[in-house]
Amino acid sequence: MTGVAGRMLDDVCAATVATIQFASAWGVSAQEVVEAFPSVLRHCDELAFDSLTEAVTYLALHLPDRYCRVFSVLERLLMLGILPLGRSRGFAAIDIGAGPGPGIFALRGFYAALSCFARQQASDWTIAVLGHAEVVERGIGMSRVMHYFAEHLEMAERGHDPDLMIPDMPARPPSPCVAELAASRIPSGATYVDFGSFDLRGAHALARRRLAWELAEELEVSDAFASRLAQQEPIGVPSAVAIAVMTNFLTKADAVPTFEAAIRRLMAGALVPGGLIVVLGAVGGQYPEIYAELDRLASEAGLAIMPGFEEPMQAGALPEELSQICEITRSIWQQLSATVAPEALEAVMRELRKVGAADIFDEEIRFQLPWFRARIYRRGGRPGKRGRSKARE
């Protein structure tokens, strides 16, 4: 990746390294992280990610790659004319099952780049940046790691590489989009921990009622008058979002039935007109069944299934992108493994070879990233198409 997108990925990689180094100061040893590599790759669906060790390992293995996957999907949505675009006010988005947040950070960066481009083209041409960043993540460790990563990412965007403690990294100017990134909301951890009970409209209504109660007490006015005042005041809980992202969240066939009520609430009432649900996952395994169930629920909710994503997509499809992810992955491995006892390291490497992940450390093996699928659901059908959407036919 080159230009603005390449710089943003550089910042993400720098923040990833800095977060790992920062976690070591909080008692997460390099050996513990290295020894967790096989289990995080093999049993990701079964881990709670309450521990910092598991969450840091997940960050090291997946965040730059999955950030790029979401970024590439957003690029395709833009080219297809499907991506929601606002002109002035910041829009709201939510990352569900966020892990350390690759989806929400990709949204933040992508829209900041669009806004920066618009500003450079014409002073009266504006594109809204991320104004509300909602996150659903149950893992306590993941939420903490997301917080650390966000702090280091902001420093990298401002060009503060010495603060990131990255060896031999020369000083550099701030990101070309630093103003737009600074105006964007950056997630500092989980907003919601339980997707099963997730209800964005309900949370918004509750926040309004609480504000009305506070106004009634403070101003000594009637409940009815306080309620009218509360409706006019801005609150930090959106009633609907422009984009909802699920990145490798629904990974087992029983996940959709488990969260069906919450998915229905999301699809039926938590999207603005033209809003999207972006679901990313693997190609094989139980995923075809999961996608079929999501398609069914989307149709029942009146959402349109967007074309243009029928075929799998290649993670790291651009050579520059693949090179950057390969470099950061192997660099992290080298830094972590340098302090691990030889016997323990050899055991981990044997396990990684068993799961086909030897390219993490073996430079004789070509570094590869997997294919993935994206399913896109839109409230309101395809832009520019008259009549009913396919989901309603």
C-alpha positions as CSV (number, residue, x, y, z in Angstrom):
1,M,0.0,0.0,0.0
2,T,1.2,3.5,-0.8
3,G,0.2,7.0,-0.1
4,V,-2.3,7.7,2.6
5,A,-3.4,4.1,3.0
6,G,0.2,2.9,3.3
7,R,0.9,5.5,6.0
8,M,-2.2,4.5,7.9
9,L,-1.1,0.8,7.8
10,D,2.3,1.9,8.9
11,D,0.7,3.7,11.9
12,V,-1.4,0.6,12.7
13,C,1.7,-1.6,12.6
14,A,3.7,0.8,14.8
15,A,0.9,0.9,17.3
16,T,0.7,-2.9,17.3
17,V,4.4,-3.2,18.2
18,A,4.1,-0.4,20.8
19,T,1.1,-2.1,22.5
20,I,2.9,-5.4,22.8
21,Q,5.9,-3.6,24.3
22,F,3.6,-1.7,26.7
23,A,1.9,-4.8,27.8
24,S,5.2,-6.3,28.8
25,A,5.5,-3.5,31.4
26,W,2.2,-4.8,32.9
27,G,3.5,-8.3,33.4
28,V,2.8,-9.9,30.1
29,S,5.9,-11.8,29.3
30,A,7.2,-12.5,25.8
31,Q,7.4,-16.2,26.5
32,E,3.7,-16.3,27.6
33,V,2.7,-14.6,24.4
34,V,4.8,-16.8,22.2
35,E,3.5,-19.9,23.9
36,A,-0.1,-18.7,23.3
37,F,0.4,-18.4,19.6
38,P,-0.8,-22.0,18.8
39,S,-3.9,-21.9,21.1
40,V,-5.0,-18.5,19.8
41,L,-4.7,-19.7,16.2
42,R,-6.3,-23.1,16.9
43,H,-8.9,-22.4,19.5
44,C,-9.8,-18.7,19.0
45,D,-13.5,-19.5,19.1
46,E,-13.2,-21.1,22.6
47,L,-11.1,-18.5,24.4
48,A,-12.7,-15.8,26.6
49,F,-9.9,-13.3,26.1
50,D,-10.2,-12.0,29.6
51,S,-6.4,-12.3,30.1
52,L,-4.0,-9.7,28.7
53,T,-1.8,-12.5,27.4
54,E,-4.5,-14.0,25.1
55,A,-5.6,-10.5,24.0
56,V,-2.1,-9.3,23.2
57,T,-1.4,-12.5,21.3
58,Y,-4.6,-12.0,19.2
59,L,-3.5,-8.5,18.5
60,A,-0.1,-9.6,17.3
61,L,-1.5,-12.3,15.1
62,H,-4.5,-10.6,13.6
63,L,-5.0,-6.9,14.0
64,P,-3.0,-5.5,11.0
65,D,-4.3,-8.3,8.7
66,R,-8.0,-7.8,9.7
67,Y,-7.7,-4.0,9.6
68,C,-6.6,-4.4,6.0
69,R,-9.5,-6.7,5.2
70,V,-12.1,-4.2,6.4
71,F,-10.3,-1.4,4.6
72,S,-10.4,-3.3,1.3
73,V,-14.1,-4.0,1.8
74,L,-14.8,-0.3,2.4
75,E,-12.8,0.5,-0.8
76,R,-15.0,-1.8,-2.8
77,L,-18.2,-0.4,-1.2
78,L,-17.1,3.1,-2.2
79,M,-16.4,2.0,-5.8
80,L,-19.8,0.3,-6.0
81,G,-21.5,3.5,-4.8
82,I,-22.9,1.8,-1.7
83,L,-20.8,3.3,1.1
84,P,-22.8,5.7,3.3
85,L,-21.4,9.2,3.1
86,G,-22.4,12.3,5.1
87,R,-21.4,15.9,4.5
88,S,-21.1,17.5,7.9
89,R,-22.0,15.8,11.1
90,G,-20.0,12.8,12.3
91,F,-21.7,9.5,11.7
92,A,-22.0,6.6,14.1
93,A,-20.6,3.1,13.6
94,I,-20.4,-0.1,15.8
95,D,-18.0,-3.0,15.8
96,I,-19.6,-6.1,17.2
97,G,-17.4,-8.9,18.6
98,A,-14.6,-6.4,18.0
99,G,-11.6,-8.1,19.6
100,P,-9.0,-5.4,19.7
101,G,-11.0,-3.4,17.2
102,P,-9.7,-3.8,13.6
103,G,-13.1,-3.0,12.2
104,I,-13.7,0.2,14.0
105,F,-10.1,1.4,13.5
106,A,-10.4,0.7,9.8
107,L,-13.6,2.6,9.6
108,R,-12.1,5.6,11.4
109,G,-9.0,5.6,9.2
110,F,-10.9,5.1,5.9
111,Y,-13.4,7.9,6.5
112,A,-10.6,10.2,7.7
113,A,-8.8,9.6,4.4
114,L,-12.0,10.3,2.4
115,S,-12.6,13.5,4.4
116,C,-9.0,14.6,3.9
117,F,-9.2,14.0,0.2
118,A,-12.4,16.0,0.0
119,R,-10.8,18.9,1.8
120,Q,-7.9,18.9,-0.6
121,Q,-10.2,18.9,-3.6
122,A,-12.5,21.8,-2.6
123,S,-13.0,23.9,0.5
124,D,-16.8,23.5,0.3
125,W,-16.7,19.7,-0.3
126,T,-16.9,17.8,3.0
127,I,-17.3,14.2,4.0
128,A,-18.2,13.3,7.6
129,V,-15.7,11.4,9.8
130,L,-16.5,8.9,12.5
131,G,-18.4,10.8,15.2
132,H,-19.5,7.9,17.4
133,A,-17.5,4.7,17.9
134,E,-19.6,2.0,19.6
135,V,-17.9,-1.3,20.5
136,V,-19.4,-4.7,21.6
137,E,-16.7,-6.9,23.2
138,R,-17.1,-9.3,26.1
139,G,-13.3,-10.0,26.7
140,I,-11.9,-7.9,29.5
141,G,-8.4,-8.3,28.2
142,M,-9.5,-7.4,24.6
143,S,-11.0,-4.1,25.9
144,R,-7.9,-3.2,27.8
145,V,-5.6,-4.0,24.8
146,M,-7.9,-1.9,22.5
147,H,-7.5,1.0,24.9
148,Y,-3.7,0.7,24.9
149,F,-3.6,0.3,21.1
150,A,-5.8,3.4,20.6
151,E,-3.4,5.5,22.7
152,H,-0.4,4.4,20.7
153,L,-2.1,4.7,17.4
154,E,-2.9,8.4,18.1
155,M,0.8,9.0,18.9
156,A,1.9,7.3,15.7
157,E,-0.6,9.4,13.7
158,R,1.0,12.5,15.2
159,G,4.4,11.3,14.2
160,H,5.6,10.6,17.8
161,D,7.7,7.6,17.0
162,P,10.2,8.1,19.9
163,D,7.3,7.7,22.4
164,L,6.4,4.4,20.7
165,M,9.8,2.9,21.7
166,I,10.3,1.4,18.3
167,P,14.0,0.8,17.7
168,D,15.7,2.5,14.8
169,M,12.5,4.2,13.6
170,P,13.4,7.6,12.2
171,A,11.3,10.6,13.1
172,R,8.6,11.4,10.6
173,P,5.9,14.1,10.0
174,P,2.4,13.6,11.2
175,S,-0.1,11.7,9.1
176,P,-1.4,13.7,6.1
177,C,-4.9,13.1,7.6
178,V,-3.9,14.1,11.1
179,A,-6.6,16.8,11.4
180,E,-9.3,14.5,10.2
181,L,-8.1,11.7,12.5
182,A,-8.0,14.0,15.4
183,A,-11.6,15.0,14.7
184,S,-12.7,11.3,14.6
185,R,-13.8,9.4,17.5
186,I,-11.3,6.7,18.6
187,P,-12.6,3.8,20.7
188,S,-11.1,3.4,24.1
189,G,-12.6,0.0,25.0
190,A,-15.9,-1.8,25.0
191,T,-19.1,0.2,25.1
192,Y,-21.2,-3.0,25.5
193,V,-20.1,-6.4,26.7
194,D,-23.1,-8.6,25.9
195,F,-24.3,-8.7,22.4
196,G,-27.1,-11.1,23.4
197,S,-28.9,-8.2,25.3
198,F,-27.7,-5.5,22.9
199,D,-30.4,-3.0,22.0
200,L,-29.1,0.3,20.6
201,R,-32.5,2.0,20.4
202,G,-33.3,0.8,23.9
203,A,-30.0,2.2,25.2
204,H,-30.7,5.5,23.4
205,A,-34.2,5.8,24.9
206,L,-32.8,5.0,28.4
207,A,-30.2,7.7,28.0
208,R,-32.9,10.2,27.1
209,R,-35.0,9.2,30.1
210,R,-32.0,9.5,32.4
211,L,-31.3,13.0,31.0
212,A,-34.9,14.0,31.5
213,W,-34.8,12.9,35.1
214,E,-31.6,14.8,35.7
215,L,-33.1,18.0,34.1
216,A,-36.3,17.7,36.1
217,E,-34.3,17.4,39.3
218,E,-31.8,20.2,38.4
219,L,-34.3,22.7,37.0
220,E,-37.2,21.8,39.2
221,V,-39.6,21.5,36.2
222,S,-42.3,19.0,35.4
223,D,-41.4,15.6,34.0
224,A,-43.2,16.4,30.7
225,F,-41.2,19.7,30.2
226,A,-37.9,17.9,31.2
227,S,-38.7,15.2,28.7
228,R,-39.1,17.8,25.9
229,L,-35.9,19.4,26.9
230,A,-34.1,16.1,26.9
231,Q,-35.2,15.4,23.3
232,Q,-33.4,18.6,22.2
233,E,-30.1,17.9,24.0
234,P,-27.3,15.9,22.3
235,I,-26.4,12.6,24.1
236,G,-23.5,10.2,23.6
237,V,-25.7,7.2,22.7
238,P,-26.8,7.1,19.0
239,S,-30.2,5.7,18.2
240,A,-28.9,4.1,14.9
241,V,-25.6,3.6,13.1
242,A,-24.5,4.1,9.5
243,I,-22.3,1.0,9.6
244,A,-22.2,-2.1,11.8
245,V,-19.2,-4.4,11.4
246,M,-18.8,-8.0,12.5
247,T,-15.3,-9.3,11.8
248,N,-14.9,-13.0,12.5
249,F,-17.5,-12.8,15.2
250,L,-20.1,-15.3,14.2
251,T,-17.8,-18.3,13.8
252,K,-20.0,-21.3,14.7
253,A,-23.3,-22.5,13.2
254,D,-25.0,-22.1,16.6
255,A,-23.8,-18.5,17.0
256,V,-26.7,-17.1,14.8
257,P,-29.4,-18.9,16.8
258,T,-27.8,-17.9,20.0
259,F,-27.7,-14.2,19.0
260,E,-30.8,-14.2,16.8
261,A,-32.8,-11.8,18.9
262,A,-29.9,-9.3,19.0
263,I,-29.3,-9.7,15.3
264,R,-33.0,-9.0,14.5
265,R,-32.9,-5.9,16.7
266,L,-29.8,-4.7,14.9
267,M,-31.2,-5.4,11.4
268,A,-34.7,-4.1,12.1
269,G,-34.1,-1.0,14.1
270,A,-30.4,0.0,14.5
271,L,-29.5,1.2,11.0
272,V,-30.1,4.6,9.5
273,P,-31.6,4.7,6.0
274,G,-28.8,3.5,3.7
275,G,-27.0,2.0,6.6
276,L,-24.9,-1.2,6.2
277,I,-24.1,-4.3,8.1
278,V,-20.7,-5.6,7.1
279,V,-20.0,-9.2,8.0
280,L,-16.5,-10.7,7.4
281,G,-15.5,-14.3,8.0
282,A,-13.8,-17.3,6.6
283,V,-14.6,-19.2,3.4
284,G,-15.1,-22.8,4.5
285,G,-16.0,-24.6,7.7
286,Q,-19.4,-23.6,9.1
287,Y,-19.4,-20.2,7.5
288,P,-21.6,-21.0,4.5
289,E,-24.3,-22.1,6.9
290,I,-23.8,-18.9,8.9
291,Y,-24.0,-16.7,5.8
292,A,-27.2,-18.4,4.7
293,E,-28.8,-17.8,8.1
294,L,-27.8,-14.2,8.1
295,D,-29.2,-13.8,4.6
296,R,-32.5,-15.2,5.8
297,L,-32.7,-12.8,8.8
298,A,-31.7,-9.9,6.5
299,S,-34.5,-10.7,4.1
300,E,-37.1,-11.0,6.9
301,A,-35.9,-7.6,8.2
302,G,-36.3,-6.0,4.8
303,L,-32.6,-5.5,4.2
304,A,-31.1,-5.9,0.8
305,I,-28.1,-8.2,0.2
306,M,-25.6,-6.1,-1.7
307,P,-24.1,-7.5,-4.9
308,G,-20.4,-7.4,-5.7
309,F,-19.3,-9.7,-2.9
310,E,-20.3,-13.1,-4.3
311,E,-16.7,-14.4,-4.6
312,P,-14.1,-14.7,-1.8
313,M,-11.6,-11.9,-1.4
314,Q,-7.9,-12.4,-0.8
315,A,-6.5,-10.9,2.3
316,G,-3.4,-8.9,1.5
317,A,-4.2,-8.9,-2.2
318,L,-2.0,-5.9,-2.9
319,P,1.8,-6.8,-2.9
320,E,2.7,-3.8,-0.8
321,E,0.0,-4.6,1.8
322,L,1.1,-8.3,2.0
323,S,4.7,-7.2,2.4
324,Q,3.9,-4.8,5.2
325,I,1.9,-7.4,7.1
326,C,4.6,-10.0,6.6
327,E,7.2,-7.6,7.8
328,I,5.3,-6.7,11.0
329,T,4.3,-10.3,11.8
330,R,7.8,-11.6,11.5
331,S,9.3,-8.6,13.3
332,I,7.0,-9.2,16.2
333,W,7.9,-12.9,16.3
334,Q,11.6,-12.1,16.3
335,Q,11.3,-9.6,19.1
336,L,9.2,-11.9,21.2
337,S,11.0,-15.1,20.6
338,A,14.4,-13.6,21.3
339,T,13.9,-14.0,25.0
340,V,12.2,-17.4,25.0
341,A,14.0,-20.5,26.2
342,P,15.1,-22.6,23.3
343,E,13.2,-25.7,24.4
344,A,10.0,-23.8,24.8
345,L,10.5,-22.0,21.5
346,E,11.1,-25.2,19.6
347,A,7.9,-26.7,21.0
348,V,5.9,-23.7,19.9
349,M,7.4,-23.8,16.4
350,R,6.4,-27.5,16.1
351,E,2.8,-26.6,17.0
352,L,2.8,-23.7,14.5
353,R,4.0,-26.0,11.8
354,K,1.1,-28.4,12.5
355,V,-1.5,-25.6,12.0
356,G,0.2,-24.4,8.8
357,A,1.5,-21.2,10.4
358,A,5.3,-21.7,10.0
359,D,5.4,-18.7,7.6
360,I,5.2,-16.6,10.8
361,F,8.8,-17.4,11.6
362,D,10.3,-19.4,8.7
363,E,11.5,-17.0,6.0
364,E,12.0,-19.9,3.6
365,I,8.3,-20.3,3.4
366,R,6.2,-17.8,1.4
367,F,4.1,-15.7,3.7
368,Q,0.4,-16.1,2.9
369,L,-2.9,-14.7,4.2
370,P,-6.2,-16.6,3.8
371,W,-9.2,-15.9,1.6
372,F,-12.2,-14.5,3.3
373,R,-15.8,-13.7,2.5
374,A,-17.9,-10.5,3.0
375,R,-21.6,-10.2,3.2
376,I,-23.2,-6.8,3.0
377,Y,-26.7,-5.9,4.1
378,R,-28.3,-2.5,3.4
379,R,-31.3,-0.8,4.7
380,G,-33.2,0.6,1.8
381,G,-32.0,-1.5,-1.2
382,R,-29.3,-0.7,-3.7
383,P,-28.8,3.0,-4.4
384,G,-30.2,4.1,-7.7
385,K,-32.4,1.1,-8.1
386,R,-36.1,1.8,-8.3
387,G,-38.8,-0.4,-7.0
388,R,-38.5,-3.0,-4.3
389,S,-35.2,-4.4,-3.3
390,K,-34.4,-8.1,-3.9
391,A,-34.7,-8.7,-0.2
392,R,-38.4,-7.7,-0.4
393,E,-39.4,-9.5,-3.6
